[in-house]
Amino acid sequence: MKGTIPPVYAIIPARGGSKRLQRKNVLPLGGKPLIAHSIEQAMSCPYVRSVQVTTDDREIADVARKYGAEVVDRPETLAQDTSTSESAVLHAMEAMTELNEDSIVLFMQCTSPVRAEDDLKKAIEAFHEKGADSMLSVSPCHVYLWRSSNEGLVSVNYDYRNRQRRQDMEPEYNENGSFYLFKPWVIRENNNRLGGKIALHVMDECVDIDSLIDFRRVEEFLTQRGGKSTSS
């Protein structure tokens, strides 16, 4: 590995308002609040120095502290339905005195609690080894895509007149939103979590909880894995 991996600081945005699934960030999942899974995963990664939860909600803040995270009080202006995750992350970064330009930011979405036990560790090592400026977690995508155009329906990622087997198609990936890695300058200069030299971390399993159906899917998955939020 190329030199020592810089310190990594995890940021988990979790606002109180959620429309489709009320209070989802603190709903009990596998015996603990949803957000606790991501906090514990970040804290168990050997490269992570601290875990910051940025929130506007007192209950979420209390849960975050209970599970060992530090809390950044997010102003109401950055916790609206139209507020971006980037704005919350940038605000949290400004509150972190230890963070510098040599650091790595790990931005995690607590609504995607299913991660392999070593996903974060492997991703950070690959990020450093590849000399990446930013990285996104992805899942393999094996679907035939279509879209409407002025000329009618168009097959996007394959030729329907010469249909290939899915396993023979060029690899494609779905940005699953589980986590992102980036150097501080990337988000500060671009107001975007991605920029510079971008790398991918491929995950086997990921569910973004946005509805009760998603929540039940993750519950079932954790039950099958023995109640753990990470796979062995």
N, C-alpha and C positions, 0 to 999 in steps of 0.2 A: 504494500500500500504506500502511496506517495505521502510521506510525512505524517504528521499528527493531525487528526481530524479536529477542526476548530470546535469550540463550544457551541452546542445546539440549544436553542431556546424555543420551547413549544408554546404556541398561542392557540387557544380554543375559544372561538366566538360562540356565545350562547345567550341570545336575547330572550326575554320573557314572553313576548308575543309570538304566537304561532296560530295560524288560522285553521288549517286543515285538521291538525291533530293538536288539541289544546294541551299546553304544558308538557309537550313531548320531551323536552330536554331533561325533565326530572321524573318522568314516568318510570315506575319500577320495571326493570328488565333483568331477568335472571337473578333476582334477589337484591339488586342495587339500582339506583337511579341511572338512567340512560347515559348521562354525561360522565358518570363515574368510570365507565368502561374505558373511555378515551383517556381520562386522566391517569388511570392506573397503567394503561399501556405505555403512555409517554414516560411516566415515572420509572417504569421498569427497563427502559432503554438506557444502556450504559453511557450513551453520548449526550443525553439530555440533561442540562444543568438545572433547569427550572421549568415549571408548567404554569402558564398564566391563563386564567379564564377571564375573558372580557365580557361583562354582562351588565344589564340595567336592572336586573331582577334580584331581590333580596334572597329568595328561596334558593335560586341557582347559586348565588354567592355563598350561602351557608353550606350547601352540598359540596361545592368546589373546595372550600376550606376543610371540610370534614375529611375529604379524600386526599388532602395534601397539596392542593394547588394554591397558588397565590391569586388574588382577585384584582382586576383592574375595573374600576367603576366607569362604565360606559355612559356618556351623556345621552340624554333622550334624543337629541338631534341625530345621533348616530345609531339609533335603535328603531328606526321607522321601517315600514314595509319596503320602502324604496331605498333604504340605506344599503350600501355595498359592504361586502365582507372586507374588501380592501381598506375602507375607511376605518373599520373597527380594528383591523390589524395594525394599521399605521398609528392609530391612537394608542394602542397597547404598547407598541414599540417605543414610542416617545416616553412612556412611563418606566421603561426598563433601563436602569442606570448601567447595568453590566453589559448590555448589548453594544457591540461596536461593529465596524465594517468588516472585520474578520470573522464575525459570528455567522452562524447559519440559523435561519428561522424555519421552524417546523409548524406549518399551519394545518391544524386538524379540524375536521368537521365531526362533531360528536354524534351526528345523525347517521354516521356510518361506522358502527361499533365492531363490525366483524372484520378483524384483521388477523393474519397469521402471527404467531408468537414472535417471529423474527422479521416481520415486514419492515418495521421502522429501522431496525439496526442495519439490515441489508440495504435499504434504500439510502441511508446516510452514507454508508461505506461506498456504494456505487456513485453517489453524488460527488463525493470527494475524489474517488479514483478517476472518474471521467472528466474532472475539472469543469463540472457543470455550473451554471449560474442559477438555474432553476430546474425543478423536477416535478412531475405530476404522476399520481398513481392512476393506473389504467387497468381495465379488464379486457381480455380477448373478446373480439366481436365477430361472430360468424353469422351474419344476416345478409339477406338480399335486400338492398335499399332501392326505393323508387321515389321520384318526385314529379310534381306537375310542372309543366313549362308551357310557353306559348305555342309550342309545336305539339303538345300533348304529353302523355306520360313517358318518362325517361327512366331507364334502369341506370342507377348511379354508379354502383361499384362492381358491376358485372355486365356482360353482354347476354341478354336473355336468349339471343339466337344461337349462342354457343355456351350453354349453361355448364359451368364447372361444378364439381362437387365442392361442398363447403371446405373440406380439408385441403383442397388443392388451390383455393383462392389465396391471394397475397394477404399476409397478416394485417389485420386492422384492429384498432383498439378503441375502447370507449373510455372517455375521461370519467372516472367513477366518483370523483370528489372526495375520496376518503382522506387524502392528505396531500400537501404540497411542501416542497423544500425550496428555499430561495435565499440568495444573499441579500442583505438589507438594501443595497443600492437598486436592486431590480424593482422592488415595489415603490421605493421612494422616487425613482426617476420616471417610471412608467405608469405609476398608479395601477399596477397590474401584478398579479402573483407570478406571472410567467414573463420571461424575457432573457436576452442574452443567449447563451448556449443551453438549450432545453434537453433534458433527458427524461426517460420513462422508467417507472417502476411497475412491473406487471404483477398483478394480484390474481389469485385463483378465484376468490369469493368476495363480493362486496354488495351490500344492499343499502341504499340511501333511504332512510325512514322519512317519508313525507305523508303517510296515511296510516290508518289503522291496519290495513291489509299488509303494508310493509312491516309494521311493528310485529304483527303475528308471524310473518315469515321469519323475522330475526329470532323471535321467541322460540319458534320450532327448531331453527338451526342450532341455537344455543342448547336447547334440550338434547338434541341429538349429539352434540359435542360434550355433553356432561355438564352443562350449565356454565361453561367458560366462554368468555368473550373473544378468546383467541384460539386458533387451532394449533394443535401440537404437531 
